[in-house]
Amino acid sequence: MKVLLEENEIPEHWYNIVADMPNPPHAVLGPDGNPVTPEALAPLFPAGVIEQEVSAERWIPIPQEVREIYRLWRPSPLHRATRLEAALGTPAKIYYKNEGVSPAGSHKPNSAVAQAYYNKQDGTKKLVTETGAGQWGSSLALAGQMFGLEVLVYMVKISYEQKPFRRSMMQTWGANVVASPSTDTQAGRDVLAKDPDSNGSLGVAISEAVEIAAQNDDTNYALGSVLNHVLLHQTVIGLEAKKQFEKVGDYPDMIFAPCGGGSNFGGVAFPFFADMASGKSLRLVAVEPASCPTLTRGHFAYDFGDVAGLTPLTKMYTLGHDFMPPGIHAGGLRYHGDSALVSQLYNEKLIEAQAVNQLETFEAGVEFARQEGIVPAPESNHAIAAVIREALACKESGEAKTLFFNLSGHGHFDMASYDRYLAGELTDYDYPEEEIQAALDRLPKVDEPV
């Protein structure tokens, strides 16, 4: 079953969860330990984005020009996974939102288009960013092409090598793509001096991108996850899903989404949190890799968003800004920290988190592909694995829960990872506890303002 909306049903506003959080977000701090002012963000971001980053308004209007571009692929379909339900023998109903229908094949253009729009409005000439698996980099390359902006992408080296066709996609849309760590920046050179064979990380790539943006007046930085405005833009996913569930007279008991920096999870789950704030019984589950267990095993503390310490300090769950993740194939989930909003909600026990191993995620992705026909991205496989766990638990208990997850992207550019899985070459990796504890000693020492 496929549930569709008309183009005129594309949301006219983004939903800002800050308005419904029981406690205000923790302050973002500068190097001196004092709260960062909106003006301090001006060298990196356009005015429209800065306003959204600090806003507490519940509804933020989506510019008409952005909605027109959204129409290329939005509204995205909501599917009922009846074949998967039958294969699992579960009484549970399983739904998924297919964000793989976008031109870039993932949910990332929802924010890339918006960020490019606001940068164009401010007269920005060039955008610089980082990307892990390549979904964000390709999305920003697409958006930059639509608004006439030059785009430079620092792509984590392990993904640069594992996913060459993502690199080709970015270049097709006119972006310049550089493997990170690189010799272009001081941040990259510092990492290479310590480890010439470094796989790179999102934290390193962020340092390189921020360094370039800070040095060039005509260049702004664009981030694909973590920050409040990015999660805001992604709420079109959950807002559409709520309308689609209304059309079929159903409502989820549990919502699952992959979680690296948080844009995927926030996009689908945050609009439903508004119902929780009104008393609705609902469980929201962020699913992360066991090899990068930020929420489930990280520290809730102030930390930098990048390796070099160029970003402001954010209160979040973190494995330490110098965390160097293993080369798992879910490159979009290999980040040391999490969204401040997601982290605060998890710390206040308003949302849940699960960690799954790599082999379980690929087993789930293959099962989904064989039943539903769509080959999912490795990131999306994390949500699928958690849903299958819950569906099998429903089989044991006899509960007929409604389970909903975000299929954040297709895996057409990730077949090398499926090749390795099918050949038995992938392994599980649990991040060592001693490394997690050691990270605590390397966190910045700051006191939260009273």
C-alpha positions in Angstrom: 0.0 0.0 0.0 1.3 3.5 -0.9 -0.2 6.7 0.6 0.2 9.8 -1.5 -0.4 13.5 -1.0 -1.0 16.2 -3.6 1.7 18.8 -4.3 -0.5 21.5 -2.7 -0.2 19.5 0.5 3.5 20.1 0.9 3.8 21.8 4.3 3.8 25.6 4.2 5.8 25.8 7.5 8.6 23.9 9.2 7.9 22.8 12.8 10.3 24.0 15.5 10.4 21.6 18.5 11.9 24.2 20.8 8.5 25.7 21.3 7.3 22.4 22.8 10.3 21.3 24.8 9.7 21.2 28.6 13.1 23.0 29.1 14.8 25.6 27.0 17.9 24.4 25.0 21.3 24.7 26.7 23.3 27.7 25.7 25.9 27.4 22.9 29.2 28.7 24.3 32.3 30.4 22.8 35.9 29.6 23.7 35.6 32.0 26.6 32.7 30.0 28.1 30.2 32.8 27.5 27.0 32.2 25.3 27.5 32.8 21.6 25.5 35.7 20.2 23.7 35.4 16.9 26.1 38.1 15.5 29.1 35.7 16.2 27.6 33.3 13.7 27.5 35.8 10.9 30.9 34.9 9.4 29.7 31.4 8.7 25.9 31.5 8.1 23.3 33.8 6.3 20.9 35.9 8.4 17.8 33.7 7.6 19.6 30.6 8.9 20.9 32.3 12.0 17.4 33.5 12.9 16.1 29.9 12.6 19.0 28.5 14.6 18.0 30.6 17.7 14.2 30.8 17.2 11.7 29.5 19.7 8.7 30.1 17.3 6.7 26.9 16.7 6.1 27.5 13.0 8.6 28.9 10.6 7.3 29.8 7.1 8.8 27.9 4.2 9.7 30.3 1.4 7.7 29.8 -1.8 10.8 29.4 -3.9 11.9 26.5 -1.6 8.5 24.9 -1.8 8.6 25.1 -5.6 11.8 23.2 -5.7 10.5 20.7 -3.1 7.8 19.9 -5.7 10.4 18.1 -7.8 10.1 15.1 -5.4 7.8 16.1 -2.5 5.5 15.0 -1.1 7.4 11.7 -0.7 5.3 8.5 -0.4 4.3 6.7 2.7 4.4 2.9 2.2 2.9 0.0 4.2 5.4 -2.8 4.2 2.9 -5.6 3.9 5.3 -8.1 2.3 7.8 -7.6 5.1 5.1 -8.0 7.7 4.1 -11.3 6.1 7.7 -12.5 5.8 8.3 -11.8 9.5 4.9 -13.3 10.5 4.2 -10.4 12.8 0.9 -8.9 13.8 2.6 -5.5 13.7 1.9 -3.0 10.9 5.1 -1.5 9.4 5.1 1.8 7.6 8.0 3.7 6.1 8.5 7.1 4.5 10.5 6.9 1.3 12.9 9.8 1.2 15.0 8.0 -1.5 12.8 9.6 -4.2 14.7 12.9 -4.1 17.2 13.7 -6.9 20.1 13.0 -4.5 18.5 9.8 -3.3 18.1 10.8 0.4 16.4 13.2 2.8 19.3 15.7 2.7 18.0 18.1 0.0 15.2 19.2 2.3 17.8 21.3 4.1 20.3 21.8 1.3 17.7 23.7 -0.8 16.7 25.9 2.1 20.2 26.7 3.1 21.2 27.5 -0.5 18.1 29.8 -0.8 19.0 31.8 2.3 22.7 32.1 1.2 21.6 33.4 -2.2 19.4 35.9 -0.5 22.4 37.2 1.4 24.7 37.5 -1.6 26.9 34.5 -0.8 29.0 33.3 -3.8 30.3 30.0 -2.5 29.4 27.3 0.0 31.8 24.9 1.7 30.7 21.8 3.6 31.7 18.3 4.7 30.1 15.0 3.9 30.4 11.5 5.2 28.6 9.0 3.0 28.0 11.6 0.4 24.3 12.2 0.7 24.8 15.7 2.1 27.5 16.7 -0.3 25.5 15.6 -3.3 22.4 17.4 -2.0 24.3 20.7 -1.5 25.9 20.3 -4.9 22.4 20.0 -6.4 21.1 23.0 -4.4 24.1 25.1 -5.2 23.6 24.4 -8.9 19.9 25.5 -8.6 20.9 28.8 -7.0 24.1 29.5 -8.9 26.4 29.0 -6.0 29.9 27.4 -6.2 30.2 24.4 -3.8 33.3 22.9 -2.2 32.9 19.6 -0.4 35.4 17.9 2.0 34.5 14.2 1.9 35.6 11.9 4.6 38.5 9.9 3.0 37.2 6.4 3.8 33.8 7.3 2.1 35.6 9.1 -0.7 37.3 5.7 -1.5 34.3 3.5 -0.7 31.7 5.5 -2.6 33.2 6.9 -5.8 29.9 7.3 -7.5 28.7 9.7 -4.8 31.8 11.7 -5.6 30.9 11.6 -9.3 27.4 12.7 -8.5 28.6 15.8 -6.7 31.0 16.6 -9.6 28.2 16.2 -12.1 26.3 18.9 -10.3 29.4 21.1 -10.4 30.9 20.7 -7.0 34.6 20.4 -6.2 35.2 17.4 -4.0 38.3 16.9 -1.8 39.2 13.8 0.3 39.5 14.8 4.0 41.9 15.0 5.7 43.6 17.1 3.0 46.7 19.3 2.7 44.4 22.3 1.8 43.9 23.4 5.4 45.9 23.6 8.6 43.4 21.3 10.3 43.9 18.7 7.6 47.7 19.0 7.7 47.7 18.6 11.5 45.8 15.3 11.2 48.0 14.0 8.5 51.1 14.8 10.4 49.9 12.6 13.2 48.5 9.8 11.0 49.4 10.0 7.2 47.0 7.1 6.6 44.0 8.6 8.5 40.6 7.4 7.3 39.2 10.8 8.2 36.1 11.7 10.2 33.2 14.1 10.0 34.9 16.0 12.8 38.0 16.5 10.7 36.1 17.4 7.5 34.0 20.0 9.5 37.3 21.6 10.7 38.5 21.9 7.1 35.3 23.3 5.9 34.9 25.8 8.7 38.5 26.9 8.3 37.9 27.7 4.6 34.7 29.5 5.3 36.3 31.7 8.0 39.1 32.7 5.8 37.0 33.9 2.8 34.4 36.7 3.0 32.4 35.4 0.0 32.1 31.9 1.4 29.7 30.5 3.9 29.6 27.2 5.7 26.6 24.8 5.3 26.1 21.9 7.7 23.9 18.8 6.8 22.9 17.7 10.3 23.3 18.5 14.1 22.3 22.2 14.2 18.8 23.3 15.0 18.0 24.9 11.6 18.9 21.7 9.8 16.6 19.6 11.9 13.9 22.3 11.4 14.1 22.0 7.6 13.8 18.2 7.8 10.5 18.3 9.6 8.7 18.4 6.3 9.1 14.6 6.5 7.2 14.1 9.7 4.6 16.8 8.9 3.8 15.0 5.6 3.7 11.6 7.4 1.1 12.9 9.9 -1.2 13.9 7.0 -0.7 10.5 5.4 -1.5 8.6 8.5 -4.7 10.6 8.8 -5.7 9.6 5.3 -5.5 5.9 6.2 -6.9 6.3 9.7 -3.8 5.0 11.5 -1.1 6.4 13.9 2.2 5.0 14.9 2.9 3.5 18.3 6.7 3.7 17.7 8.8 5.8 15.3 12.4 4.8 14.4 15.1 6.6 12.4 18.8 6.3 12.0 20.7 8.8 14.0 24.2 10.1 13.3 24.0 13.9 13.8 20.3 13.9 14.2 18.7 15.4 11.0 17.2 12.1 9.9 15.7 11.3 13.3 14.6 14.9 14.0 13.0 15.2 10.6 10.6 12.3 11.1 10.2 12.3 14.9 10.0 15.9 16.0 6.6 16.7 14.4 5.1 13.7 16.3 6.8 15.0 19.5 4.2 17.8 19.4 1.5 15.2 19.9 3.5 13.7 22.9 3.7 17.2 24.4 -0.1 17.2 24.2 -0.4 13.9 26.0 -0.3 11.3 23.2 1.4 8.0 24.1 4.2 7.4 21.6 7.8 6.1 21.6 10.5 7.8 19.5 13.6 5.7 18.9 16.9 6.9 17.5 19.0 4.1 16.1 22.8 4.4 15.9 25.8 2.0 15.1 27.3 0.0 17.9 30.7 1.2 16.5 29.8 4.9 17.0 27.4 4.7 20.1 27.1 8.4 20.7 23.8 8.5 22.6 23.9 5.0 24.1 27.4 5.2 25.5 28.7 8.8 25.1 29.0 11.6 27.6 26.5 14.4 27.9 28.8 17.3 28.0 30.0 20.5 26.3 32.2 19.7 23.3 33.4 21.0 20.0 31.7 19.9 16.8 35.0 19.4 15.1 38.4 18.0 15.7 40.4 21.3 15.6 38.0 23.1 18.0 37.0 25.8 15.6 33.3 25.5 16.3 31.4 26.8 19.3 30.9 24.5 22.3 27.6 22.6 22.4 26.0 20.5 25.2 25.5 17.2 23.5 26.2 13.5 23.8 29.7 13.0 22.5 32.4 10.4 22.1 35.0 13.2 22.2 35.7 15.7 19.3 38.9 13.8 18.5 37.0 10.5 18.1 38.2 8.6 15.0 35.5 6.1 14.0 36.1 2.8 12.4 35.5 2.5 8.6 32.0 1.2 8.8 29.9 1.5 5.6 27.2 3.7 7.2 29.4 6.8 6.6 26.6 9.2 7.4 26.4 7.9 11.0 30.1 8.2 11.8 30.0 11.4 13.8 31.3 11.9 17.4 28.4 14.0 18.6 24.7 14.5 18.3 22.3 17.3 17.8 21.9 19.4 20.9 18.1 19.1 20.7 18.2 15.3 20.3 20.8 15.0 23.1 18.7 17.1 25.5 15.5 15.1 24.8 17.4 11.9 25.3 19.0 13.1 28.5 15.5 14.1 29.8 14.2 10.6 28.8 11.7 11.9 26.4 13.1 9.8 23.5 14.9 6.5 23.3 18.1 5.2 21.6 19.3 1.8 20.4 22.6 0.7 19.0 22.9 -2.1 16.4 25.9 -3.9 15.0 26.9 -3.6 11.3 26.0 -7.2 10.3 22.5 -7.0 11.8 21.9 -3.8 9.8 22.9 -5.4 6.5 20.9 -8.5 7.2 17.9 -6.3 7.8 18.6 -4.3 4.6 18.8 -7.4 2.5 15.6 -8.8 3.9 13.8 -5.5 3.3 15.1 -5.3 -0.3 14.0 -8.8 -1.0 10.5 -8.2 0.4 9.8 -4.5 -0.5 12.1 -4.1 -3.6 14.0 -1.1 -2.5 17.7 -1.4 -1.7 18.2 0.9 1.4 21.2 3.0 2.2 23.4 1.5 5.0 22.3 4.3 7.3 18.6 3.4 6.7 19.4 -0.2 7.5 19.9 0.7 11.1 16.2 1.8 11.5 15.1 -1.3 9.6 17.0 -3.5 11.9 15.4 -1.9 15.0 11.9 -2.2 13.4 12.5 -5.9 12.6 13.5 -6.5 16.2 10.3 -4.8 17.4 8.1 -6.6 14.9 9.5 -10.0 16.0 8.9 -9.0 19.6 5.3 -8.3 18.6 5.2 -11.8 17.1 6.1 -13.2 20.5 3.8 -11.1 22.5 0.9 -11.0 20.0 0.7 -7.1 20.1 -0.4 -5.5 16.9 1.7 -2.3 17.2 2.0 0.2 14.4 5.7 0.7 13.6 6.9 3.6 11.4 10.4 4.4 10.2 12.2 6.8 8.0 13.8 5.2 4.9 16.2 8.1 4.6 17.7 7.1 1.3 18.3 4.4 -1.3 21.5 2.3 -1.5 22.2 2.5 -5.2 25.5 4.2 -4.6 26.4 1.8 -1.7 26.4 -1.5 -3.6 30.2 -2.0 -2.9 29.2 -2.4 0.8 26.5 -4.9 -0.1 29.1 -6.8 -2.2 31.3 -7.0 0.9 28.4 -8.1 3.1 27.3 -10.8 0.6 30.9 -12.0 0.4 31.2 -12.3 4.2 33.8 -9.6 4.4 32.1 -7.3 6.9 32.6 -7.6 10.6 31.0 -6.2 13.8 32.9 -3.7 15.9 32.1 -2.5 19.4 33.8 0.7 20.3 36.1 0.0 23.2 34.9 1.2 26.6 38.4 2.4 27.5 38.4 4.7 24.5 35.0 6.1 25.5 36.2 6.7 29.1 39.4 8.3 27.9 37.4 10.7 25.8 36.0 12.2 29.0 39.5 13.4 30.0 39.9 15.2 26.7 36.6 17.1 26.8 36.8 20.9 27.1 36.6 22.0 30.7 33.7 24.6 30.9 31.0 25.5 33.3 27.5 26.0 32.0 26.2 29.5 32.5 23.6 29.8 35.3 
